[in-house]
Amino acid sequence: MKQKRFIPIWRLSNTVCFMILAVFLFGGLSAGQSFGATAKEIDASVDAALDRFYKNVKDAKEVVRRVNGILVMPNVKKGAFIVGAEYGQGAMRIGGKTAEYYSMGAGSIGVQFGGQSRDIIIAFMTAETLKKLRESKSWEAGADVGVAVIKVGKGESAITATANKPVVAFVLDAKGLMIDVSLKGAKFNKLDMSK
């Protein structure tokens, strides 16, 4: 009887390793995240993300009341095995109503492994910045507009943290507000939900 031989992963070619990684990343990202979500599904997810935001961040409702527009990207999925990728769909709310839908994608390279889901809430504090970004079909955080990720400590008000910043972001996971995160390089694309 022939004995089965196993090939150690470090002996596989770069192409095979990349293919295995791509299946792992994109297969994991698509599970639980519909790339073709309907407007109704996105709006329901946005409402749930805003509820989590209100529960976890002091004065969050007041921040939302003061903004010119708020882009809510609920349940953004991230998967990584050395190379990381993340994707999500969300909605731009203006005056409490959905004005547009967006997708978000980002990639990264480095020592990383695993997966997570997080809510990203981007508040446009000035009308000029909101107008500029709404006029384009896509934009990149850090390149087209600077996005300040807010790190609010216990008892600290989100209102104070957003002062004098044209665009701010709050990133929440299942445990609450995350610190030490960056949105630099994340690409946001306007979705056409009429199709």
Buried (B, 14 or more C-beta within 10 A) or exposed (E): EEEEEEEEEEEEEEEEBEEEBEEBBBEBBEEEBEEEBEBEEBBEBBEBBBEBBBEBBBBBEEBBEEBBBBBBBBBBBBBBBEBBBBBBBBBBBBEEEBEBBBBBBBBBEEEEEEBEBBBBBBBBBBEEBBEBBBEEEEBBBEEBBEBBBBBBEEEBBBBEBBEEBBBBBBBBBEEEBBEEBBBBEBBBBBBEBEE
